[in-house]
Amino acid sequence: MRLDKFLAHNGFGSRKDCKKIIKDNLVLVNNEVEVNPGKIIDVKVDVINVDGFDINYKEQVYYMLNKPAGYICSHDDSLYPSALLLIEDLRTDLIMVGRLDVDTEGLLLITSDGKFSHQVSHGKKDILKQYYVELVKDFDLKYIKELEAGIMLGDDLLKPAKVEMLDEKSMLLSISQGKYHQVKRMMHYCDNEVLFLRREKIGNLSLDENLEVGEYKELSLKDLEAI
């Protein structure tokens, strides 16, 4: 791998930024200053040091973000800031696993692993995503059976959902799909409206209760297995 690409993958900015770091004599390869950005390195053998710190290459990264409202799940930040701006890792290959609406909070997975993202969002296994939903008015319990059987939204027959009422105006709603504004449209079908929405689980992985809104953490192997 090229040295500048290695640094970019490890959060040191764009390839242009990394070339400057190298030209400024801040990078050692096997304890020797390296000024050639195109230097080919073996990430499994060579020791890379930047400004006094050894850098271990991570081929793939996996993060859990407690997404705030007001951030969009897109690289296009022309209307709203992208949720990726909250990740200090400057890798250019980060992608969001599925989407949350701009006004929805909660569990968002961010990774560099496209295969993992596809398996979670579009894989053959139905991975349930659980949402905490607050409603404008009391929920009519007659709709629970319909939601759990699968309702029609436009031309789409939704897969069965799971509903757990918390009180008259709030519930935990679990769905395995991620259609456009799905939870809000499901509540409209039930003659209600979403007041607040937060995703709390993906599979068996729960949003870390110690993560403040806007904070993130790297996922462990145990976390990934829970998904």
C-alpha positions in Angstrom: 0.0 0.0 0.0 1.2 3.5 -0.7 2.3 5.4 2.4 0.0 8.4 1.8 -3.0 6.0 1.4 -2.0 4.2 4.6 -2.1 7.5 6.5 -5.4 8.6 4.9 -7.0 5.3 6.0 -5.8 5.9 9.5 -7.4 9.3 9.9 -4.7 11.7 9.0 -6.8 13.6 6.5 -7.0 13.6 2.7 -4.2 12.3 0.5 -3.1 15.9 0.1 -2.9 16.4 3.8 -1.0 13.1 4.2 1.5 14.1 1.6 2.2 17.3 3.5 2.8 15.4 6.7 5.3 13.1 4.9 7.1 16.1 3.2 7.4 17.7 6.6 9.6 14.8 7.8 7.0 13.7 10.4 6.8 10.1 9.2 9.2 7.2 10.0 9.1 3.9 8.2 11.1 1.3 10.1 12.7 4.1 12.2 13.9 6.0 9.1 12.4 9.3 7.9 10.4 8.7 4.7 9.6 11.7 2.4 8.2 9.8 -0.6 4.3 9.7 -0.4 4.3 6.9 -3.0 6.5 4.6 -0.9 5.1 1.1 -1.0 4.8 -0.4 2.5 3.8 -3.8 3.9 1.1 -3.0 6.5 1.7 -6.3 8.2 5.4 -5.9 8.5 6.6 -2.3 8.3 6.5 -0.1 11.4 5.0 3.3 10.7 5.5 6.2 13.1 3.9 9.6 12.8 5.2 12.4 15.0 6.4 10.0 17.7 3.4 7.6 17.7 3.4 4.1 16.1 0.3 3.7 13.8 -1.4 0.3 13.5 -3.3 -0.2 10.3 -7.0 -1.0 10.5 -8.3 -2.4 7.3 -11.9 -2.0 8.5 -13.5 0.2 11.2 -16.9 -0.1 12.9 -18.5 2.7 15.0 -21.7 3.2 17.0 -22.9 6.8 16.9 -25.7 8.2 19.1 -27.0 10.4 16.3 -28.5 13.7 17.2 -31.5 15.3 15.5 -30.5 17.8 12.8 -27.9 15.6 11.1 -28.5 13.8 7.8 -27.4 10.3 6.9 -25.8 11.3 3.7 -22.4 12.6 2.3 -24.3 15.5 0.9 -24.3 18.2 3.6 -25.7 21.0 1.5 -29.0 21.2 3.5 -28.0 19.6 6.8 -24.7 18.6 8.3 -23.7 15.0 7.7 -23.6 12.6 10.6 -20.1 11.7 9.4 -18.9 15.1 10.6 -19.3 13.8 14.2 -16.7 11.1 13.6 -13.2 12.3 14.3 -11.7 9.5 12.1 -11.0 11.3 8.8 -11.0 8.1 6.6 -12.7 8.9 3.3 -14.2 5.5 2.9 -16.7 5.7 5.9 -20.3 4.9 5.1 -23.5 4.9 7.2 -25.3 1.5 7.6 -28.9 2.3 6.7 -30.4 5.7 7.4 -32.1 7.7 10.1 -34.3 10.7 9.2 -32.8 14.1 9.9 -35.0 14.6 13.0 -34.5 11.0 14.3 -32.0 10.3 17.1 -30.2 7.2 18.2 -28.2 4.2 17.1 -26.4 4.6 13.8 -23.7 2.3 12.6 -20.8 3.8 10.6 -18.2 1.6 8.9 -15.6 1.3 6.1 -16.8 -2.3 5.5 -19.3 -2.2 2.5 -20.0 -5.9 2.7 -21.0 -5.6 6.4 -23.2 -2.6 5.6 -25.0 -4.5 2.9 -25.6 -7.5 5.1 -27.1 -5.5 7.9 -29.2 -3.2 5.6 -30.2 -5.5 2.8 -29.1 -9.0 3.8 -31.4 -12.1 3.6 -31.6 -12.3 7.3 -34.4 -10.1 8.8 -32.4 -8.0 11.4 -34.9 -6.2 13.6 -34.4 -2.5 14.4 -36.1 -1.3 17.5 -37.3 2.3 17.9 -38.6 4.2 20.9 -41.6 6.1 19.6 -43.5 9.0 21.3 -46.8 9.9 19.8 -49.0 13.1 19.6 -52.1 11.3 21.0 -53.1 8.0 22.6 -52.4 5.0 20.4 -55.4 3.1 19.3 -54.7 -0.5 20.4 -56.8 -2.0 17.6 -53.9 -1.3 15.2 -51.4 -3.6 17.1 -52.7 -6.8 15.4 -52.5 -5.1 12.0 -48.9 -3.9 12.5 -47.9 -7.3 13.7 -49.5 -9.0 10.7 -48.0 -6.6 8.2 -49.8 -3.6 6.7 -49.9 -2.1 3.2 -48.0 1.2 2.7 -48.8 2.4 -0.7 -47.9 -0.5 -3.0 -45.7 -2.2 -0.4 -46.8 -5.0 2.0 -44.6 -4.5 5.1 -43.1 -7.4 7.0 -44.7 -8.0 10.4 -43.6 -5.6 13.2 -43.4 -6.1 16.9 -45.2 -3.6 19.2 -44.6 -3.1 22.9 -46.7 -0.4 24.5 -45.0 1.6 27.3 -47.9 3.9 28.0 -50.8 5.4 26.1 -48.5 7.6 23.9 -45.3 5.7 23.7 -44.1 2.3 22.4 -41.1 0.2 21.3 -41.6 -0.6 17.7 -39.4 -3.2 16.0 -39.2 -3.5 12.2 -36.9 -5.4 9.9 -37.1 -3.0 6.9 -36.0 0.5 6.4 -38.3 2.1 3.9 -38.6 5.9 3.4 -40.0 7.5 6.6 -41.3 4.0 7.5 -42.1 4.5 11.2 -43.8 7.8 10.6 -45.9 6.4 7.8 -46.8 3.4 9.9 -48.1 5.8 12.6 -50.0 7.8 10.0 -51.7 4.6 9.0 -52.7 4.2 12.7 -54.2 7.7 12.6 -51.4 9.1 14.8 -48.2 11.2 14.4 -44.7 10.7 15.7 -43.6 13.4 18.2 -40.1 11.9 19.0 -38.2 9.0 17.5 -35.0 7.2 18.6 -33.5 4.0 17.3 -32.3 1.9 20.3 -31.4 -1.5 18.9 -30.1 -3.3 15.8 -30.4 -7.0 16.2 -29.2 -7.7 19.7 -27.0 -4.6 19.8 -28.4 -1.9 22.0 -27.4 1.8 22.0 -24.8 2.3 24.7 -26.5 4.1 27.5 -23.2 5.8 28.3 -23.0 7.5 24.9 -24.3 11.1 25.1 -26.1 12.3 22.0 -23.5 13.1 19.4 -20.9 10.8 20.9 -19.6 7.6 19.3 -17.4 4.6 20.1 -15.6 1.8 18.3 -17.5 -1.5 18.2 -15.9 -4.7 19.8 -16.1 -8.1 18.2 -18.8 -9.0 20.7 -20.8 -6.0 19.6 -20.5 -7.0 16.0 -21.6 -10.6 16.8 -24.7 -9.2 18.6 -25.9 -7.6 15.3 
